[in-house]
Amino acid sequence: GAVVSQHPSWVICKSGTSVKIECRSLDFQATTMFWYRQFPKQSLMLMATSNEGSKATYEQGVEKDKFLINHASLTLSTLTVTSAHPEDSSFYICSAAGTAKSTYTEAFFGQGTRLTVV
Amino acid sequence: ILNVEQSPQSLHVQEGDSTNFTCSFPSSNFYALHWYRWETAKSPEALFVMTLNGDEKKKGRISATLNTKEGYSYLYIKGSQPEDSATYLCAPGRNKLVFGAGTILRVKS
């Protein structure tokens, strides 16, 4: 399958600071990327869908000003958690779907980022 | 909001046992059903993408069936091995996926 790289794999930041998480498709062009969040002992919850060159579409209840998503190229999407607070501590993971090596019905995941806000 | 349910929540089996899990999803507006295996500290790995009612797919000792009319899919593992230990996730959808909570499988040697 295609390779998606997510960075960093873990980060600790101080309350009030912003954190940027990168998601890169290494061997295919990702026309669409998805950002998920996982709360403890719960499933992956879709936060937003980003399409290259356009604004992200956020799921209900997700603050777009809090979680800034940029998909500036076909291989890179970033999620910035702005003014992070302890309640933003979570596991964030991206997936990417494209038309090159992936089939149109398959999405490939990054490794995830464990964010801890202290 | 799609309601995707997986059962059991967790499963502990002995090496060599066969096991199966269930994924239930809304049968209306069905597009595809995805199964992923997620090992600790790794990326979720796609196992199957199933689209046709009655479809059955196989990958080594793992197989899956799909019933789109009643909205369920079964995942089977034959002769479980310790390396099968993982969380198994299902998700209906195209590539925008709504995940179930997963079934945690632990295989003891």
Interface residues (C-beta under 8 A of the other chain):
Chain A: G1 V4 T32 F34 Y36 Q42 S43 L44 M45 L46 T49 I93 S95 A97 T103 Y104 T105 E106 A107 F108 F109 G110 Q111 G112
Chain B: V4 Y31 A32 H34 Y36 A41 K42 S43 P44 E45 A46 V49 T51 L89 R94 N95 K96 L97 V98 F99 G100 A101 G102
